[in-house]
């Protein structure tokens, strides 16, 4: 009977030590979410800028009204696209560093969007520089 009381006391002591003390999100957790949002925002901006930088394509109205279209990429927009890619990459890297500093407990996890977005940004930078090397 005394052994069961000791075991019960040990169980309650373990339960007390495993109490979650983080009730609110701290600044580091909030910054990880902010970096994820900024990374996705920069990626969406990059896609929009890149689509505006591409050469115009011939369509029904350009043929009917004999409108000349340019077959060249807009270099200024390409420069902004590359800057958005690099900014998204470094923003995600900073978020990953904060996430690794915060990752101390078993319940903590690595934010997958940060990892995916940083890999996509890195591949995008390499592909961009390989394809558009003549423009820079």
C-alpha positions as semicolon CSV with decimal commas, in nm:
position;residue;x (nm);y (nm);z (nm)
1;X;0,000;0,000;0,000
2;X;0,284;0,236;0,078
3;X;0,449;0,152;-0,256
4;X;0,141;0,250;-0,449
5;X;0,128;0,581;-0,268
6;X;0,492;0,645;-0,358
7;X;0,425;0,556;-0,721
8;X;0,124;0,785;-0,729
9;X;0,333;1,062;-0,580
10;X;0,604;1,007;-0,842
11;X;0,349;1,016;-1,123
12;X;0,207;1,346;-1,002
13;X;0,559;1,487;-0,967
14;X;0,632;1,395;-1,330
15;X;0,305;1,545;-1,441
16;X;0,388;1,868;-1,262
17;X;0,728;1,897;-1,429
18;X;0,584;1,838;-1,776
19;X;0,343;2,130;-1,754
20;X;0,358;2,354;-2,059
21;X;0,489;2,690;-1,943
22;X;0,466;2,861;-2,282
23;X;0,118;3,001;-2,269
24;X;0,162;3,276;-2,526
25;X;0,366;3,295;-2,840
26;X;0,695;3,468;-2,778
27;X;0,864;3,708;-3,019
28;X;1,067;3,432;-3,183
29;X;0,763;3,220;-3,263
30;X;0,580;3,523;-3,399
31;X;0,882;3,619;-3,610
32;X;0,889;3,270;-3,768
33;X;0,529;3,320;-3,879
34;X;0,613;3,669;-4,007
35;X;0,912;3,540;-4,206
36;X;0,693;3,271;-4,360
37;X;0,435;3,531;-4,465
38;X;0,698;3,767;-4,605
39;X;0,858;3,480;-4,797
40;X;0,529;3,380;-4,957
41;X;0,445;3,744;-5,031
42;X;0,779;3,794;-5,205
43;X;0,729;3,474;-5,403
44;X;0,387;3,586;-5,524
45;X;0,528;3,928;-5,612
46;X;0,811;3,757;-5,801
47;X;0,565;3,554;-6,009
48;X;0,361;3,865;-6,096
49;X;0,671;4,069;-6,186
50;X;0,813;3,784;-6,392
51;X;0,490;3,748;-6,589
52;X;0,499;4,121;-6,666
53;X;0,864;4,102;-6,772
54;X;0,806;3,835;-7,036
55;X;0,785;3,933;-7,402
56;X;0,444;4,005;-7,545
57;X;0,281;3,727;-7,742
58;X;0,085;3,761;-8,060
59;X;-0,290;3,730;-8,017
60;X;-0,611;3,801;-8,206
61;X;-0,610;4,178;-8,149
62;X;-0,246;4,230;-8,242
63;X;-0,307;4,053;-8,573
64;X;-0,628;4,242;-8,656
65;X;-0,498;4,589;-8,571
66;X;-0,141;4,523;-8,694
67;X;0,012;4,614;-8,359
68;X;0,384;4,557;-8,330
69;X;0,488;4,353;-8,032
70;X;0,826;4,345;-7,869
71;X;1,002;4,012;-7,849
72;X;1,237;4,118;-7,570
73;X;1,234;4,065;-7,198
74;X;1,199;4,374;-6,979
75;X;1,541;4,386;-6,811
76;X;1,432;4,615;-6,531
77;X;1,152;4,376;-6,434
78;X;1,393;4,082;-6,453
79;X;1,620;4,262;-6,209
80;X;1,327;4,310;-5,968
81;X;1,237;3,943;-6,009
82;X;1,587;3,835;-5,913
83;X;1,586;4,070;-5,614
84;X;1,253;3,928;-5,495
85;X;1,389;3,573;-5,525
86;X;1,702;3,656;-5,327
87;X;1,503;3,844;-5,060
88;X;1,261;3,550;-5,025
89;X;1,554;3,308;-4,993
90;X;1,727;3,506;-4,718
91;X;1,399;3,573;-4,539
92;X;1,329;3,199;-4,532
93;X;1,683;3,123;-4,416
94;X;1,643;3,366;-4,129
95;X;1,311;3,203;-4,040
96;X;1,477;2,859;-4,045
97;X;1,754;2,982;-3,813
98;X;1,496;3,118;-3,568
99;X;1,300;2,794;-3,596
100;X;1,611;2,588;-3,519
101;X;1,687;2,805;-3,216
102;X;1,330;2,753;-3,096
103;X;1,327;2,376;-3,168
104;X;1,406;2,237;-2,820
105;X;1,114;2,021;-2,717
106;X;0,965;1,707;-2,862
107;X;0,645;1,892;-2,947
108;X;0,833;2,161;-3,144
109;X;0,859;2,105;-3,516
110;X;1,029;2,255;-3,819
111;X;0,803;2,475;-4,031
112;X;0,772;2,296;-4,364
113;X;0,670;2,603;-4,567
114;X;0,998;2,773;-4,476
115;X;1,203;2,476;-4,592
116;X;1,002;2,429;-4,912
117;X;1,008;2,799;-4,996
118;X;1,382;2,830;-4,932
119;X;1,452;2,532;-5,159
120;X;1,224;2,670;-5,431
121;X;1,387;3,012;-5,403
122;X;1,736;2,865;-5,425
123;X;1,647;2,656;-5,731
124;X;1,476;2,961;-5,882
125;X;1,787;3,176;-5,832
126;X;2,012;2,915;-5,994
127;X;1,772;2,864;-6,287
128;X;1,721;3,237;-6,326
129;X;2,094;3,308;-6,340
130;X;2,151;3,018;-6,580
131;X;1,873;3,122;-6,819
132;X;1,910;3,500;-6,801
133;X;2,290;3,523;-6,769
134;X;2,309;3,736;-7,087
135;X;2,089;4,006;-6,934
136;X;2,313;4,069;-6,635
